[in-house]
Amino acid sequence: MVNKKQAGNYDDYFSKKLKDPEYLETFLTVAFQEYVEENDTQHFLSLLREVIMSQGGVAKVAKKASLNRENLFKLLNGKSEPKITTFVKLITALDININFTKAKKNRKAV
């Protein structure tokens, strides 16, 4: 069983890993691929929340993205539906680029 100190150490470790641009790129690529395959918006938003927290927190990222902090909290907690314009503002604020590649043939459409 993991105690609170170990969990805290892991959270710190994970947050530091997400500050590494290469790790962040891989993490978000896999998170988005999982979203496309499983259509699980809540899971994707929880992973995006981890990224946002590692990049200074909701308030800082919301300000950088010109988004309302409360609305971003609602989005990340599944209390509002994400819009593409919000997503674009977030990825821009996080200094992330999206690259598209051809999908494998056996994937189902979202």
HUHUPE-V10016 format. One record per pair of residues at least 12 apart in sequence whose ideal C-beta (glycine too) atoms are under 10 Angstrom apart, sorted by the first residue. I is the first residue (numbers start at 1). J is the second residue. If there is no record, write none. Layout:
I_J + I_J
This chain:
11_50 + 11_53 + 11_54 + 14_27 + 14_50 + 14_53 + 14_54 + 15_50 + 15_51 + 15_53 + 15_54 + 15_55 + 16_54 + 17_54 + 18_47 + 18_50 + 18_51 + 18_52 + 18_53 + 18_54 + 18_55 + 19_51 + 19_54 + 19_55 + 19_56 + 20_54 + 21_95 + 21_96 + 24_51 + 24_54 + 24_55 + 24_94 + 24_95 + 24_96 + 25_96 + 25_97 + 25_99 + 27_47 + 27_50 + 27_51 + 27_54 + 28_44 + 28_47 + 28_48 + 28_51 + 28_91 + 28_94 + 28_96 + 28_98 + 29_98 + 29_99 + 29_101 + 30_47 + 31_43 + 31_44 + 31_45 + 31_46 + 31_47 + 31_48 + 31_50 + 31_51 + 32_44 + 32_47 + 32_48 + 32_98 + 33_103 + 33_107 + 34_47 + 35_47 + 35_48 + 35_110 + 36_103 + 36_107 + 36_108 + 36_109 + 36_110 + 37_104 + 37_107 + 37_108 + 37_110 + 38_108 + 38_110 + 39_108 + 39_109 + 39_110 + 41_78 + 41_81 + 41_82 + 41_110 + 42_76 + 42_77 + 42_78 + 44_82 + 45_75 + 45_76 + 45_77 + 45_78 + 45_82 + 46_76 + 46_77 + 46_78 + 48_61 + 48_75 + 48_76 + 48_82 + 48_87 + 48_90 + 48_91 + 48_94 + 49_72 + 49_73 + 49_75 + 49_76 + 49_77 + 50_76 + 51_90 + 51_91 + 51_94 + 51_96 + 52_65 + 52_72 + 52_76 + 52_90 + 52_93 + 52_94 + 53_76 + 54_94 + 55_93 + 55_94 + 55_95 + 55_96 + 56_93 + 56_94 + 57_69 + 58_70 + 58_72 + 58_73 + 58_75 + 58_76 + 59_72 + 59_73 + 60_93 + 61_89 + 61_90 + 61_93 + 61_94 + 62_75 + 62_89 + 62_90 + 62_93 + 63_93 + 64_89 + 64_90 + 64_92 + 64_93 + 64_94 + 64_95 + 65_86 + 65_87 + 65_88 + 65_89 + 65_90 + 65_91 + 65_92 + 65_93 + 65_94 + 66_89 + 66_92 + 66_93 + 67_85 + 67_86 + 67_89 + 67_90 + 67_93 + 71_86 + 72_86 + 72_89 + 72_90 + 75_87 + 75_90 + 76_90
